[in-house]
């Protein structure tokens, strides 16, 4: 990893999943974990990473599991929950030699960032959620049903619940 703001890339094995990770900044610096949204990649953070490195931070931007050069969980969709993804990022934080990190999340990354704070507040120094406010889950309504009620069946989150329809949408 370059300490001069140059972005470097590597793969990290966490919980049986290989994550692609882009990094910038000195190895011993405080870590800012940058979590991208849908349908983005680490590349979303390409302008912020050198700026964070210049400010004395270590910017770490993984491709979310199943995105870009990161593997999807091999056990299938049941292993692709917020709880599992948070576990992957806790393992990533461990691999970086950090106890606690700053977390910045956008869109889907913000949802995972909120979940990281809820499930493992001991691993987060501060949170910067972008574009997605915290909305507590209701035990009475499934999240996808709530989204469907607000935006209809054609909203991308609802469409992706049907595997064949998701594949067609991704090819478009």
C-alpha positions in Angstrom: 0.0 0.0 0.0 1.4 3.4 -1.0 1.5 6.1 1.7 1.5 8.9 -0.9 -2.1 8.7 -1.9 -1.6 6.3 -4.7 -4.3 3.7 -4.8 -3.1 0.1 -4.6 -5.2 -3.1 -4.9 -5.1 -6.5 -3.3 -7.3 -9.4 -2.4 -8.2 -10.3 1.2 -9.7 -13.7 2.3 -12.4 -13.2 4.9 -14.8 -15.9 6.2 -14.2 -17.9 3.0 -14.9 -15.0 0.7 -12.2 -13.2 -1.3 -12.7 -9.4 -1.3 -11.0 -7.0 -3.6 -9.7 -4.1 -1.6 -8.4 -0.7 -2.8 -6.2 1.2 -0.4 -4.4 4.6 0.0 -2.5 6.1 2.9 0.1 5.0 5.4 -0.2 1.5 7.0 -0.2 2.7 10.6 -2.8 5.5 10.1 -6.4 5.4 11.3 -8.6 3.5 8.9 -11.6 5.0 7.0 -13.6 2.1 5.6 -15.5 3.2 2.5 -18.5 1.1 1.5 -20.0 1.7 -1.9 -23.6 1.4 -3.0 -25.5 -0.3 -5.9 -24.4 -0.7 -8.6 -21.0 0.7 -7.8 -17.5 -0.5 -6.9 -14.5 0.7 -4.9 -14.1 3.2 -7.8 -16.9 5.3 -6.3 -14.3 6.5 -3.7 -11.4 7.2 -6.2 -11.4 10.9 -5.5 -11.8 10.7 -1.7 -9.1 8.1 -1.2 -6.1 10.3 -2.1 -7.6 13.2 -0.1 -8.0 11.0 3.0 -4.5 9.7 2.6 -3.2 13.3 2.3 -5.0 14.1 5.5 -3.2 11.2 7.3 -5.8 8.4 7.1 -5.7 5.0 5.5 -8.6 4.8 3.1 -9.8 1.2 2.5 -12.5 0.7 -0.1 -13.5 -2.9 -0.7 -15.8 -4.1 -3.5 -18.8 -5.3 -1.6 -19.2 -9.1 -1.6 -20.5 -10.2 -5.0 -19.6 -6.9 -6.7 -16.6 -6.2 -9.0 -13.6 -8.4 -8.2 -15.0 -9.6 -4.9 -16.5 -13.0 -4.6 -20.1 -13.7 -3.7 -20.7 -16.1 -0.8 -20.4 -19.6 -2.3 -23.2 -21.0 -0.1 -25.8 -18.9 -1.9 -28.2 -16.1 -1.2 -29.0 -17.3 2.4 -25.4 -16.3 3.3 -25.8 -12.9 1.7 -27.5 -11.1 4.6 -26.5 -7.9 6.4 -25.4 -10.0 9.3 -23.1 -12.1 7.1 -21.7 -9.0 5.3 -21.1 -7.2 8.6 -19.1 -10.4 9.6 -17.1 -10.1 6.5 -16.2 -6.5 7.2 -15.4 -7.2 10.8 -12.9 -9.9 9.5 -11.6 -7.3 7.1 -11.1 -4.8 10.0 -9.2 -7.6 11.9 -7.0 -8.3 8.8 -6.1 -4.6 8.8 -4.9 -4.8 12.4 -7.5 -2.4 13.6 -9.8 -2.4 16.7 -12.0 0.4 15.5 -12.4 2.2 12.2 -14.2 5.2 10.7 -17.0 4.0 8.4 -18.4 5.9 5.4 -21.3 4.2 3.5 -23.3 5.2 0.4 -26.6 3.7 -0.6 -26.4 -0.1 0.0 -23.0 0.6 1.7 -24.8 2.9 4.1 -27.3 0.2 5.0 -24.4 -2.1 5.8 -22.6 0.7 7.6 -25.7 1.2 9.8 -25.8 -2.5 10.4 -22.1 -2.6 11.4 -22.8 0.1 13.9 -25.8 -1.8 15.3 -24.2 -5.3 15.4 -20.7 -4.3 16.3 -20.6 -0.8 17.8 -17.3 -1.7 19.5 -15.6 -1.8 16.0 -16.7 1.7 14.8 -15.2 5.1 15.8 -17.7 7.2 13.8 -20.2 6.7 11.0 -20.9 8.9 7.9 -24.0 7.5 6.2 -24.6 9.0 2.8 -28.1 9.0 1.1 -29.7 6.5 3.4 -31.1 7.5 6.8 -31.4 5.0 9.6 -34.8 3.3 9.5 -35.3 0.7 12.2 -36.8 -2.6 11.1 -40.4 -3.3 12.0 -41.1 -6.8 13.3 -44.5 -6.5 11.6 -43.3 -5.8 8.1 -40.5 -7.4 6.0 -38.1 -4.8 4.6 -38.8 -5.7 1.0 -42.6 -5.5 1.6 -42.1 -2.0 3.0 -40.1 -0.9 0.0 -42.7 -2.5 -2.4 -45.5 -0.6 -0.6 -43.6 2.7 -1.1 -42.2 2.3 -4.6 -44.1 -0.6 -6.3 -43.1 -3.9 -7.8 -40.8 -2.4 -10.5 -38.4 -0.7 -8.0 -35.0 -2.4 -8.4 -34.9 -3.9 -4.9 -38.3 -5.6 -5.5 -37.3 -6.7 -9.0 -34.1 -8.4 -7.7 -36.1 -10.6 -5.4 -37.0 -12.7 -8.5 -33.8 -14.4 -9.7 -34.6 -14.6 -13.4 -35.9 -11.0 -13.5 -32.7 -9.8 -11.7 -30.5 -11.4 -14.4 -32.5 -9.7 -17.2 -32.3 -6.3 -15.4 -28.5 -6.6 -14.9 -28.0 -7.3 -18.6 -30.0 -4.2 -19.7 
